[in-house]
Amino acid sequence: MTQRQQNPEGNDQNHTGSQPKAGNVPDVDQTLNDLDAASKGSTPSSPLGTVHIEHGANDLDVSVAGFKVGKVRNSVKSVLNIGDNAKPYVNGQQVGESYELKAGDQLEFMKESGQKG
């Protein structure tokens, strides 16, 4: 449904209800394409498989098995809004940045309780 709205200059303009993308919103598709491209240029020790990645209310299912947590963090940090102080957990256990993800792992980035931001 198209609605007519006036812009700040007082002119009518068509409005379809969709909002333009903000300049600082990360492009999820581009990030996933970057991860896919990275997987083709590397040789993970296990075949690629899906890993569920969470941070707060944000989550993704991405084929990153065989990659280290640090590389995955850097690839999705802007998409999932992951802060540098968030600790990585795999399947409920805290792990280091060098932990190699396996198909079916659940990677979650959590801030320590009481931390803001």
Secondary structure, DSSP 8 states (H G I E B T S, - for coil): --EEEE-TTS-EEEE-S-----TT---HHHHHHHHHHHHHHS--SS---EEEEEETTEEEEEE-TTSBHHHHHHHHHHHHT--TT-EEEETTEE--TT-B--TT-EEEEE--TT---
